Amino acid sequence: MRIARFAAAGQDPAYGIIELAVDGGDHPDTVAAITGDPLAGVAVNYTGARFDLDEVRLLAPVIPRSKIVGVGRNYVEHAAELGNVVPEEPLLFLKPNTCVIGPGDVIVRPEGCEDLHYEGELAVVIGRICKQVPLERVPEVIFGYTIANDVTARDWQREQWTRAKGSDTFCPLGPWINTHLSLAEASRLGIETRLGEEIRQSGNTSQMVRGIAELVVHVSSFTTLLPGDVILTGTPAGVGAMADGDVVTVEIDGLGALSNPVAGA
């Protein structure tokens, strides 16, 4: 199932289920509205409203309740391309939920930033309150998966990570959350990032140094995860600069594509 947040003309944002032509359904390329918030743990139902996908605006599918946890240097070749080694323990950082934007929203290069980079990543969306999750129970706490662009001000990162990773618009998410991928399937997905039409990143989640389950176990060992929290699992090799006027697209097998333009403040 593909869960999205969307806004139809003249209506407040709502959750819906994406119905694509490839699914062979009776309503290709539509979004069917549902009641409530599926991440709140309450039953949801179809409202009966259905919209053509090209007539609505897709929003970020989740606004994390409390935090976005990023994982740095989780692909060997990416660590190497920036002159780093893979750390002995996961290298973690936090991004505030105020940096989340949705498909098509503008990534704003802040004033003073001269080296703004894309980082295409698989994002794990947590579905229940949890802490100290044992390895065998990780699938129970995952709501689904979506696409992220861990936008990074590389010049600022050399001094400190909070501003470099957490500035407004620095976490595009979308276009929807796939709730039916198994942990095994999510662990072998192709990732591709394009700058315009040029492929810049081409990797696979199977190349992670620490897999999805290990990351959930580690993060939950010291902090409580809430429904809607997001873990960014790291980026493959090929990161690089974005300039004003560029459009960056991250595509992951089974999850669709997330595109955002870039503009200066």
C-alpha positions, 0 to 999 in steps of 0.5 A: 500500500502507498500512503500519501499526504496530498492537497486537493484544490480548495481543501485541507491536506489529507491522507490518501492511498495511491492507486497506480495504473501498474497495479491493474486497478479500476482507478489508475493514477489516482489517490483515494482519500482516507479518514484520519492519520494512519500513523496515529494507530487508529482505524482509517476508512475510505471517505469515498473521495477520489482524485486524479493524481495529476490534479492534486499536490503531493506533500511530504508523506510524513512530518516526523513527530519528534525527530529525523535520525540521519546515518553518516558514512554508511556506504563504503564508497561514499565515505571514501569519496569524501576522504573518510573511513567508515566509523566503528559505530554508526555515525548519527546526527539529527535533523529537525522536522522543520527541514522537511519539504515534499515533492516539487517543493524548492530546496533553498540554498541559504545565504552564505552556503557555497557548496550545497550537495544532494544525498539520495537515501532510503528513509525508514518511517517508524510506526509505533512507540519503541525503545531497545528493539530486539533484532527479530522484532524490527519489522514490527516497528516499521510503518514503511519506507519512503525516499529522502534527499539528505541535503547538506551544506558541505562547506558548513559541514566542515565546521559543524553538522547541525546547521549543515544538515538541519537548515530549512528545506534540507530534508525532502521526503516523498512521494509516498510511504510504501507500507508493504515492502518487507525488510528483506525487499527494502534491503536490496533496492536500487537507488539512483539520483539524477541532476537534471537528466544526468545520473549522479548516484547509482547504488543499492541498499544492499551496499549499506555497511549497517543494514536497516534492522541494525540501524533501528536496533542501534538508534532505539538502544538509546532513544525512544522512537515515536510513530512518524519518526524517520531514520535516514539510512545513508547515501551511496557514492556520487554525491555532488553540488547542486546549483540554483536552477537545478532539479534533483531527482532521487528514485528508488525501486518500488518507491517512486521518484522524488524531485525538487528544484533548487533556488537561492534564498 
